[in-house]
Amino acid sequence: MSKSLFKDFNPVSSKEWKQKIQVDLKGADYNDALIWKTSEGIDVKPFYHSDEFDKYPNISNTEATNWKISQSIDVTDIIEANSAAIEALSKGAEHIVFNLKNEDVKLQELLSGIDTPIHINPKKLSIELIEEISELNKSNSITLNNDIIGNLVRTGNWYTNLKEDHTIFESSVKNTNQLYIDLSCYQNAGATNIQQLAYALAHINEYLNHLENPISKESKASLKVTFNISVGSNYFFEIAKLRALRQLWSSLASAYAINQDCTIAVTPSKRNKTIYDYNVNMLRTTTECMSAVLGGANIIYNQPYNQLFQETTEFGERISRNQLLILKSESYFNAVNNPSDGSYYIEQLTTQLGEKALKLFKNIEANGGFLDQLKEGTIQRKLKESAQKEQEAFNNGDITLLGTNKHPNLADKMKNTLEKHPFLKIEKRKTIIEPIIEKRLSENLEVKRLNEE
């Protein structure tokens, strides 16, 4: 077609659109009727227009064509874990996460025959483990979870104590030139998107302050930073969250003269997953993985639909991996770099989330920093307030989990299907801070249904 159809129509400004909408509302207030005011204080408009932007948005430096499909494997037996990894790689995985359940794992045996990128989540961070990974990194691409503050947040305790943990942490950075930040706990415990982003900055800022002198300028310039983060079902907001995280890190890193690039590893949230009508979990994780790709994730490891209530099954692992393979190979989610760039809605969400998170981060720093606020219980209190609001919204039906609090199949029985305890366990033990506890929205409802079976 030689003639563009758009030439037959005059451009319409955002002001004209709004005037037309106002007429169609027949006296109803535009702001009350059509602007969605979220619980996080973000106003979502019914439409966005190019004339609301002073300039074109910046082009993201991420490459959606290069995101990796990851497989997460618990390591209790080295031979079994190694075989599971090799099997997963033969069936489409491109990255492996090993969750070490023991402290004395021989990594060379675990990684035998594997030449793909590896991530290690240790049971305990130690000098011996760091030295072994440093040696193995000469022939393998290995990242290490050296997030001692992340362990403090989840457990309420250091691995050993503050001084020794920081000494080992410093050694890990010097030997591997890596920094890993695990943010998944915040989302799974009910933090808002703004809190997650602000806590991410405050969390890593503790490390950057500590490393200001111990590492050289050359190491800072090449430091490899990985953020592990969970995404929920608020589709466009999760896309914007990941984009905002990358932008916020770039700003913070530049202030420290540190490498502004980062790797973002993403996994679906546990918070909205259910044991009843559990096949719906596949739909939830699919949209969450889609948000991850469109938001610029580098690595995505999916959550099996039956992970909550069953021991690892070959079928569950295969389905979770195939969901990602379908997105990548059949749905063309690796065909375009930066697919969300230029979407006025997502650009505005990214800006609003970033600005509000930056404001909260500055408030945390002005009041002593992340560790001080953890010790005082301020972070925990704020997070519990957000989680309670979300829980109330679920209890009232404002947040819907299909098959659980809406359209439940009352004939669905789970008591004899449970192989694992899918609910929050309270363990009495001494801690130096109150740990941040992950809890699913549907737990109380599910306990009630199980008791009534």
C-alpha positions as CSV (number, residue, x, y, z in Angstrom):
1,M,0.0,0.0,0.0
2,S,1.7,3.2,-1.2
3,K,-0.5,5.7,0.7
4,S,-0.6,5.7,4.6
5,L,-4.1,5.6,6.0
6,F,-3.0,7.8,8.9
7,K,-2.6,10.8,6.5
8,D,-6.4,10.9,6.2
9,F,-6.9,11.7,9.9
10,N,-5.8,14.7,11.9
11,P,-3.8,14.1,15.0
12,V,-5.7,14.2,18.3
13,S,-4.1,15.7,21.4
14,S,-4.5,14.3,24.9
15,K,-6.5,17.4,25.8
16,E,-9.0,16.6,23.0
17,W,-9.2,13.0,24.1
18,K,-9.9,14.0,27.7
19,Q,-12.6,16.5,26.6
20,K,-14.4,13.7,24.6
21,I,-14.2,11.3,27.5
22,Q,-15.6,14.0,29.8
23,V,-18.6,14.4,27.5
24,D,-19.2,10.7,27.4
25,L,-19.1,10.5,31.2
26,K,-22.2,12.7,31.3
27,G,-21.3,14.7,34.3
28,A,-19.4,12.1,36.3
29,D,-16.0,13.2,37.6
30,Y,-13.2,12.1,35.4
31,N,-10.7,11.7,38.2
32,D,-13.1,9.7,40.4
33,A,-14.5,7.5,37.5
34,L,-11.5,6.7,35.5
35,I,-8.3,7.2,37.4
36,W,-7.2,4.1,39.3
37,K,-5.6,5.0,42.6
38,T,-3.5,2.1,43.7
39,S,-2.7,1.2,47.3
40,E,0.9,2.3,46.7
41,G,-0.2,5.8,45.9
42,I,0.2,5.5,42.1
43,D,-2.4,7.1,39.9
44,V,-3.1,5.1,36.7
45,K,-4.8,7.1,34.0
46,P,-7.2,5.6,31.4
47,F,-4.9,6.5,28.5
48,Y,-1.5,7.9,27.9
49,H,-0.4,10.2,25.0
50,S,2.9,11.1,23.4
51,D,2.3,14.8,24.0
52,E,2.7,14.2,27.8
53,F,6.4,13.4,27.3
54,D,9.0,16.2,26.7
55,K,11.3,13.8,24.9
56,Y,11.4,10.2,23.8
57,P,12.2,7.7,26.6
58,N,15.7,6.4,26.8
59,I,16.4,3.0,25.1
60,S,17.0,0.2,27.7
61,N,20.4,-1.5,27.5
62,T,18.8,-5.0,28.1
63,E,18.5,-7.7,25.5
64,A,15.4,-9.8,25.8
65,T,16.8,-12.0,23.0
66,N,19.4,-13.3,25.5
67,W,17.4,-14.3,28.6
68,K,18.2,-17.7,30.0
69,I,16.0,-20.5,31.1
70,S,17.2,-21.7,34.5
71,Q,16.5,-24.9,36.5
72,S,16.7,-24.8,40.3
73,I,17.9,-28.1,41.9
74,D,18.2,-28.9,45.6
75,V,21.4,-30.7,46.4
76,T,21.2,-33.5,49.1
77,D,23.0,-36.1,47.0
78,I,25.8,-35.0,44.7
79,I,25.4,-37.7,42.1
80,E,21.6,-37.3,41.9
81,A,21.8,-33.5,41.6
82,N,24.5,-33.7,38.9
83,S,22.4,-36.1,36.9
84,A,19.3,-33.9,37.3
85,A,21.2,-30.9,36.1
86,I,22.6,-32.7,33.0
87,E,19.1,-34.0,32.3
88,A,17.6,-30.5,32.6
89,L,20.3,-29.1,30.3
90,S,19.6,-31.8,27.7
91,K,15.9,-30.7,27.7
92,G,16.2,-27.0,27.3
93,A,17.6,-25.4,30.5
94,E,20.5,-22.9,29.9
95,H,21.4,-22.1,33.5
96,I,21.4,-24.1,36.7
97,V,20.8,-23.1,40.3
98,F,22.2,-25.5,42.9
99,N,20.7,-25.1,46.4
100,L,23.2,-26.7,48.8
101,K,21.5,-28.5,51.7
102,N,24.8,-29.5,53.3
103,E,28.0,-27.6,54.1
104,D,30.5,-30.2,52.9
105,V,29.5,-30.5,49.2
106,K,32.3,-31.2,46.8
107,L,31.6,-28.7,44.0
108,Q,34.0,-30.3,41.5
109,E,32.0,-33.5,41.6
110,L,28.7,-31.6,41.5
111,L,29.7,-29.6,38.4
112,S,31.2,-32.6,36.6
113,G,30.2,-32.6,32.9
114,I,28.4,-29.2,33.2
115,D,29.8,-26.3,31.2
116,T,26.8,-23.9,31.4
117,P,26.5,-21.0,33.8
118,I,25.9,-22.0,37.4
119,H,24.6,-20.3,40.5
120,I,25.3,-21.6,44.0
121,N,23.1,-21.0,47.0
122,P,25.1,-22.3,50.0
123,K,23.8,-23.6,53.2
124,K,26.5,-21.5,54.9
125,L,29.0,-19.1,53.5
126,S,32.6,-20.1,54.2
127,I,36.2,-19.3,53.2
128,E,36.6,-22.8,51.9
129,L,33.6,-22.6,49.6
130,I,34.7,-19.2,48.3
131,E,38.2,-20.5,47.5
132,E,36.8,-23.5,45.8
133,I,34.4,-21.4,43.6
134,S,37.2,-19.0,42.8
135,E,39.3,-21.9,41.5
136,L,36.5,-23.5,39.6
137,N,35.6,-20.1,38.0
138,K,38.7,-20.4,35.9
139,S,36.9,-23.0,33.8
140,N,33.2,-22.5,34.7
141,S,30.9,-19.4,35.0
142,I,29.8,-19.6,38.6
143,T,27.9,-17.0,40.7
144,L,27.7,-17.4,44.5
145,N,25.0,-16.2,46.9
146,N,27.2,-14.1,49.3
147,D,24.3,-12.1,50.6
148,I,24.9,-12.3,54.4
149,I,22.3,-9.6,55.0
150,G,19.8,-11.7,53.0
151,N,20.4,-14.6,55.4
152,L,20.0,-12.2,58.4
153,V,16.7,-11.0,57.0
154,R,15.3,-14.5,56.4
155,T,16.6,-16.2,59.6
156,G,17.0,-13.3,62.1
157,N,20.6,-14.3,62.6
158,W,24.0,-14.0,61.0
159,Y,25.6,-17.2,59.8
160,T,28.1,-16.8,62.7
161,N,28.3,-13.2,63.9
162,L,28.4,-9.7,62.4
163,K,32.2,-9.5,62.3
164,E,33.0,-12.9,61.0
165,D,30.2,-12.8,58.4
166,H,31.5,-9.5,57.1
167,T,35.0,-10.8,56.9
168,I,33.9,-13.8,54.9
169,F,31.7,-11.6,52.7
170,E,34.6,-9.3,52.0
171,S,36.8,-12.3,51.1
172,S,34.1,-13.5,48.7
173,V,33.9,-10.2,46.9
174,K,37.7,-10.0,46.6
175,N,38.0,-13.6,45.3
176,T,35.0,-13.7,42.9
177,N,34.4,-10.0,42.2
178,Q,30.7,-10.7,42.6
179,L,27.9,-9.2,44.7
180,Y,24.6,-11.1,45.0
181,I,21.4,-9.6,46.5
182,D,18.4,-11.8,47.3
183,L,15.2,-9.7,47.3
184,S,12.7,-12.5,46.9
185,C,11.9,-12.6,50.6
186,Y,10.4,-9.1,50.5
187,Q,7.9,-9.8,47.8
188,N,7.0,-13.2,49.3
189,A,6.4,-11.6,52.7
190,G,3.9,-9.0,51.2
191,A,6.1,-5.9,50.5
192,T,4.7,-3.4,47.9
193,N,6.6,-2.9,44.7
194,I,7.9,0.4,46.0
195,Q,9.1,-1.2,49.2
196,Q,10.8,-4.0,47.3
197,L,12.7,-1.4,45.2
198,A,13.6,0.8,48.1
199,Y,14.8,-2.2,50.2
200,A,16.8,-3.4,47.3
201,L,18.7,-0.1,47.2
202,A,19.1,0.1,51.0
203,H,20.1,-3.5,51.2
204,I,22.9,-3.2,48.6
205,N,23.9,0.2,49.9
206,E,25.0,-1.5,53.2
207,Y,27.5,-3.5,51.2
208,L,28.7,-0.6,49.1
209,N,29.4,1.4,52.2
210,H,31.4,-1.5,53.7
211,L,33.3,-2.1,50.4
212,E,34.2,1.6,49.9
213,N,37.8,1.0,50.9
214,P,38.6,-2.8,50.8
215,I,38.2,-3.2,47.0
216,S,40.2,-1.4,44.3
217,K,38.9,1.0,41.7
218,E,39.6,-1.6,39.0
219,S,37.4,-4.2,40.9
220,K,34.6,-1.7,41.4
221,A,34.6,-0.9,37.7
222,S,34.1,-4.6,36.9
223,L,32.1,-5.7,39.9
224,K,29.4,-8.2,38.8
225,V,26.1,-7.5,40.6
226,T,23.1,-9.9,40.6
227,F,19.7,-9.1,42.0
228,N,17.4,-12.1,42.6
229,I,13.8,-10.9,42.8
230,S,10.3,-12.4,42.7
231,V,7.5,-11.1,40.5
232,G,3.7,-11.3,41.2
233,S,0.6,-11.2,39.1
234,N,0.2,-7.4,38.6
235,Y,1.4,-7.8,35.0
236,F,2.4,-4.3,33.9
237,F,3.5,-3.2,37.4
238,E,5.9,-6.1,37.5
239,I,7.4,-5.2,34.1
240,A,7.8,-1.6,35.4
241,K,9.3,-2.8,38.7
242,L,12.1,-4.7,37.0
243,R,12.8,-1.8,34.7
244,A,12.9,0.6,37.6
245,L,15.2,-1.6,39.6
246,R,17.8,-1.5,36.7
247,Q,17.5,2.3,36.5
248,L,17.8,2.8,40.2
249,W,20.8,0.5,40.4
250,S,22.5,2.5,37.6
251,S,22.0,5.7,39.5
252,L,23.3,4.3,42.8
253,A,26.3,2.5,41.2
254,S,27.4,5.7,39.4
255,A,27.6,7.5,42.8
256,Y,30.1,4.8,43.9
257,A,31.9,4.6,40.6
258,I,30.8,1.0,40.3
259,N,29.9,-1.0,37.2
260,Q,26.3,0.2,36.4
261,D,25.3,-3.0,34.6
262,C,23.6,-5.8,36.6
263,T,22.1,-9.2,36.2
264,I,18.5,-9.6,37.2
265,A,17.4,-13.2,38.0
266,V,13.6,-13.7,38.4
267,T,11.4,-16.3,39.9
268,P,7.6,-16.3,40.3
269,S,6.1,-15.2,43.6
270,K,5.1,-17.8,46.2
271,R,2.6,-15.4,47.8
272,N,-0.3,-16.0,45.3
273,K,0.2,-19.7,44.8
274,T,-2.4,-22.2,46.1
275,I,-2.8,-25.9,46.9
276,Y,-6.4,-26.1,45.9
277,D,-7.1,-26.0,42.2
278,Y,-3.3,-26.1,41.9
279,N,-3.3,-26.3,38.0
280,V,-4.1,-22.5,38.1
281,N,-0.6,-22.1,39.4
282,M,0.6,-22.8,35.8
283,L,-1.4,-19.8,34.5
284,R,-0.1,-17.6,37.3
285,T,3.6,-18.5,36.7
286,T,3.2,-18.1,32.9
287,T,2.1,-14.5,33.2
288,E,4.7,-13.8,35.8
289,C,7.4,-15.2,33.6
290,M,6.1,-13.1,30.7
291,S,6.4,-10.0,32.9
292,A,10.0,-11.0,33.7
293,V,10.9,-11.2,30.1
294,L,9.3,-8.0,29.1
295,G,10.8,-6.3,32.2
296,G,14.3,-7.2,31.1
297,A,15.2,-10.2,33.2
298,N,18.5,-11.9,32.3
299,I,17.7,-15.3,34.0
300,I,14.3,-16.8,34.8
301,Y,13.7,-19.9,36.8
302,N,10.1,-21.0,37.0
303,Q,8.2,-22.6,39.9
304,P,6.6,-26.0,39.4
305,Y,2.8,-25.9,39.8
306,N,3.0,-28.6,42.6
307,Q,6.1,-27.3,44.4
308,L,4.1,-26.3,47.5
309,F,2.6,-29.6,48.4
310,Q,4.6,-32.4,46.7
311,E,8.2,-33.5,46.6
312,T,10.1,-32.8,43.4
313,T,8.5,-34.6,40.5
314,E,9.9,-35.1,37.0
315,F,6.5,-34.0,35.5
316,G,6.3,-30.8,37.6
317,E,9.9,-29.8,36.7
318,R,9.3,-30.6,33.0
319,I,6.1,-28.6,32.8
320,S,7.8,-25.6,34.5
321,R,10.7,-25.7,32.1
322,N,8.4,-26.2,29.1
323,Q,6.5,-23.1,30.0
324,L,9.6,-21.1,29.5
325,L,10.6,-23.0,26.4
326,I,7.2,-22.2,24.9
327,L,7.5,-18.5,25.7
328,K,11.0,-18.4,24.2
329,S,10.7,-20.8,21.2
330,E,7.1,-20.7,20.2
331,S,5.7,-17.3,21.5
332,Y,8.7,-15.2,20.2
333,F,9.6,-13.8,23.6
334,N,13.2,-13.8,22.5
335,A,12.6,-12.1,19.2
336,V,12.7,-8.5,20.2
337,N,15.1,-6.6,22.4
338,N,13.5,-4.2,24.9
339,P,9.9,-4.9,23.9
340,S,8.4,-2.6,26.6
341,D,10.4,0.4,25.5
342,G,8.2,3.3,24.3
343,S,5.0,2.1,25.9
344,Y,3.8,5.3,27.5
345,Y,1.9,3.5,30.2
346,I,4.9,1.3,31.2
347,E,7.3,4.3,31.0
348,Q,5.1,6.3,33.4
349,L,4.8,3.4,35.8
350,T,8.5,2.9,35.7
351,T,9.1,6.6,36.5
352,Q,6.5,6.7,39.3
353,L,7.8,3.5,41.0
354,G,11.4,4.7,40.7
355,E,10.7,8.1,42.2
356,K,8.6,6.8,45.1
357,A,11.2,4.0,45.8
358,L,14.0,6.6,45.7
359,K,12.2,8.8,48.2
360,L,11.7,5.8,50.6
361,F,15.3,4.8,50.2
362,K,16.5,8.3,51.2
363,N,14.2,8.1,54.2
364,I,15.8,4.8,55.3
365,E,19.3,6.2,54.9
366,A,18.4,9.4,56.8
367,N,17.2,7.2,59.7
368,G,20.3,5.1,60.1
369,G,20.3,2.8,57.1
370,F,18.9,-0.6,56.4
371,L,20.7,-2.6,59.1
372,D,19.8,-0.1,61.8
373,Q,16.1,-0.1,60.7
374,L,16.1,-3.9,60.7
375,K,17.5,-4.0,64.2
376,E,14.9,-1.4,65.4
377,G,12.1,-3.5,63.7
378,T,11.0,-0.6,61.4
379,I,11.4,-2.5,58.2
380,Q,9.5,-5.5,59.6
381,R,6.7,-3.3,60.9
382,K,6.2,-1.5,57.6
383,L,6.3,-4.7,55.7
384,K,3.8,-6.3,58.0
385,E,1.5,-3.4,57.6
386,S,1.6,-3.8,53.8
387,A,1.1,-7.5,54.0
388,Q,-1.9,-7.1,56.3
389,K,-3.5,-4.7,53.8
390,E,-3.0,-7.2,51.0
391,Q,-4.3,-10.0,53.2
392,E,-7.5,-8.0,54.0
393,A,-8.0,-7.3,50.3
394,F,-7.8,-11.1,49.6
395,N,-10.1,-11.9,52.5
396,N,-12.6,-9.4,51.3
397,G,-12.4,-10.7,47.7
398,D,-10.8,-7.5,46.3
399,I,-7.8,-9.7,45.4
400,T,-9.0,-12.8,43.5
401,L,-7.2,-16.2,43.4
402,L,-9.3,-18.2,41.1
403,G,-10.3,-21.6,42.5
404,T,-9.5,-20.5,46.0
405,N,-11.5,-17.5,47.1
406,K,-13.5,-17.3,43.9
407,H,-15.2,-20.2,42.1
408,P,-13.7,-22.9,44.4
409,N,-14.3,-26.5,43.5
410,L,-15.6,-27.7,46.9
411,A,-15.2,-31.3,45.7
412,D,-11.5,-30.8,45.4
413,K,-9.8,-32.7,48.2
414,M,-6.1,-32.3,49.1
415,K,-5.6,-33.9,52.6
416,N,-4.3,-37.2,51.1
417,T,-2.3,-35.4,48.4
418,L,0.0,-33.4,50.7
419,E,3.6,-34.6,50.8
420,K,5.0,-31.4,52.2
421,H,3.8,-29.0,54.8
422,P,2.7,-26.0,52.7
423,F,2.0,-23.6,55.6
424,L,4.0,-21.2,57.7
425,K,5.9,-22.9,60.5
426,I,6.6,-21.1,63.7
427,E,9.9,-22.2,65.3
428,K,10.8,-20.9,68.7
429,R,14.5,-19.9,68.7
430,K,16.7,-17.0,69.7
431,T,17.3,-14.4,67.0
432,I,19.1,-11.0,67.0
433,I,16.4,-9.4,64.8
434,E,12.8,-10.3,64.0
435,P,13.0,-12.3,60.7
436,I,11.0,-11.3,57.7
437,I,8.5,-14.2,57.3
438,E,7.2,-15.3,53.9
439,K,3.5,-16.2,53.9
440,R,1.0,-17.1,51.2
441,L,-2.3,-15.2,50.9
442,S,-4.5,-18.4,50.8
443,E,-3.0,-20.2,53.8
444,N,-5.7,-19.5,56.4
445,L,-8.5,-20.3,53.9
446,E,-6.7,-23.6,52.9
447,V,-6.2,-24.7,56.5
448,K,-9.9,-24.2,57.1
449,R,-10.8,-26.2,54.0
450,L,-8.4,-29.0,55.0
451,N,-9.9,-29.2,58.5
452,E,-13.4,-29.5,56.9
453,E,-12.5,-32.3,54.5
